[in-house]
Amino acid sequence: MDIQVQKVGIVSCSGEEIPEGTLCRLACRRVLDERPGETVTICLPLFIAGGEEERTFASNYPTITVDGCDKMCAAKATEMLSGKPAKSLSIPEILKKHGLKAPDKLRHFGPEEDAAVRAVAGEIARAVDEVLEEE
Amino acid sequence: MGKKHKKVVVLPCSGIGKVFGALARETMYELLEKTRPGTVATTCLPLLVIQDPEAVALVTANPVITIDGCPKDCAKKSVQALGKEPEKAYEAIKFYTAHKDLKPEGIAEVNETGRKLAQVAAAEVAKVVDELAAGEEA
């Protein structure tokens, strides 16, 4: 008997312009590395630059979007171009919930930023669990 | 010589799955913060995907250099989707093939060797930045 393992799609804000974008990328990458059998990702611009396979991403996988600012590019682009996300997370809201400040640099995160990366990765992992339970 | 530009926009790959995406981003940050601060500007690639008016205006009003991390060329195609051709399009892997002694590693961020390669790449891209800022064709 084949056992179908459901994967959850994670769409990260790439946020090159803001520290929260780097935080978002690092946290998403951490979850993808820690949950390789249960998670998959796509580069957000592939909704435009890619083909049919990329555009049906959110139809093929229940998707969690993670955004670094209130412009919510990941959530909006996923919904507009692929399909409605199962969950939408916001870095500013996660930092506020955990009483953490946003990092103040764009790159080369180190121990000072690790608490924020851990907090965001933890919230993404929790969302993955919730989506898998719902499926 | 064409119009002089205050800003040259550098748009890297936004991927978190491949080392050359991370190298593209590190090269942009090196230009933005160290090699050509004040001249180089960037914006988040997904802002172009959702057609954010400020991001679209920045890209359409200034010369653009794209640095892509894989053959899917998201950065270049995101600019083309706005009806504009980037003034110069790089593939990050070519920085490595030109400097094979600097093998980058890492996915979300590059390692120390990758940072050195990004410095070398930024110095090369800076020449094109200067030409475009002066109103010359790349």
Interface residues (C-beta under 8 A of the other chain):
Chain A: S12 C13 S14 G15 E16 E17 I18 G21 R25 L26 C28 R29 L32 T41 C43 L44 P45 L46 F47 I48 A49 G50 K71 C73 A74 K76 A77 M80 L81 L106 R107 H108 F109
Chain B: L11 P12 C13 S14 G15 I16 G17 G21 R25 E26 M28 Y29 L32 E33 T42 T43 C44 L45 P46 L47 L48 V49 I50 D52 K72 D73 C74 A75 K77 S78 A81 I107 A108 E109
